[in-house]
């Protein structure tokens, strides 16, 4: 088998608000697609109500071989593939699994743009610990955060104060996926 025809996860950039529609159109073409949805509070005139909305604004993930990029890109609502170094960006399977497992485990997940990743070596440049070096680790009893290095985002979920035992390490999430 030619290695160039191996299926990989790619990221599509869609028209704003078209994530679900693009996913539906691609499924009709028998393309494996993943449009992560998270609960969010929708504000109505008289109340707030939880509703599912795309976690990644204008992004849909597709599991395809490179030879299917042109037909996928020609789908209505698709603008283009997300590119990295002049090639369509490939997302590793572990990150897709991490997103899936995180969304199964937690409600009301949100994204944060991140430039510093877990386990990065950093140096404090201000304050009483100025010039100290260390490794980035975030531990809170009411917050779970997992970084997605290839996307430059972190998944964040608040948890109830009375259930701190529900916090899972990244290692536990990976083992649960396997």
C-alpha positions, 0 to 999 in steps of 0.5 A, spaced: 500 500 500 502 506 498 503 510 504 501 517 500 494 514 500 494 512 508 487 515 511 489 521 516 485 526 520 485 533 516 481 540 518 476 543 514 475 550 514 468 552 513 463 558 512 461 561 519 455 557 522 456 551 517 460 546 521 454 541 522 451 542 515 458 541 512 459 534 516 452 532 514 454 533 506 460 529 507 457 524 511 452 523 505 458 522 500 461 517 505 466 521 508 468 519 515 467 526 519 467 529 526 464 535 528 465 536 536 459 538 539 459 541 546 453 544 551 453 551 551 448 556 555 443 559 549 440 566 551 433 566 549 429 573 551 426 570 557 431 564 559 437 560 558 437 553 555 443 549 554 444 547 547 449 543 543 454 547 538 460 546 535 466 546 539 471 549 534 468 555 530 468 553 523 472 547 523 470 540 521 475 534 522 475 529 516 478 522 516 481 521 508 486 519 504 490 525 500 487 523 494 480 525 496 482 532 498 479 535 492 472 532 492 472 534 499 474 541 498 468 542 493 463 540 498 458 546 499 460 550 505 467 548 505 472 554 504 479 550 504 483 545 508 487 548 514 494 548 512 501 548 516 507 549 512 504 550 505 501 543 506 494 541 509 495 540 516 494 533 519 491 532 526 494 526 530 489 520 532 491 521 539 488 528 539 482 526 536 481 521 541 482 526 546 477 531 544 472 525 543 473 522 550 473 529 553 467 531 551 464 524 553 466 526 560 465 533 561 459 538 559 460 545 557 467 544 554 470 551 551 476 552 548 482 557 550 487 559 545 494 557 548 501 558 546 504 554 552 503 547 552 503 542 558 510 540 560 513 546 556 519 549 560 518 556 562 522 562 566 518 567 570 519 574 567 516 578 573 514 578 580 517 574 586 519 568 582 522 572 577 528 568 573 525 561 576 524 556 571 519 550 571 515 546 568 507 548 566 502 544 570 495 546 572 492 543 577 485 546 580 479 542 583 474 545 579 477 545 572 480 540 567 484 542 562 487 538 556 492 541 551 491 540 543 498 542 541 497 541 533 491 545 534 494 550 539 488 550 543 486 547 550 480 544 552 477 546 558 471 544 563 469 546 569 467 541 574 463 541 580 466 542 587 463 536 590 466 531 585 474 532 585 475 525 584 472 526 577 478 529 574 482 525 570 489 525 568 491 525 560 494 518 561 487 516 564 484 519 558 488 515 553 488 509 557 480 509 557 480 511 549 484 504 548 
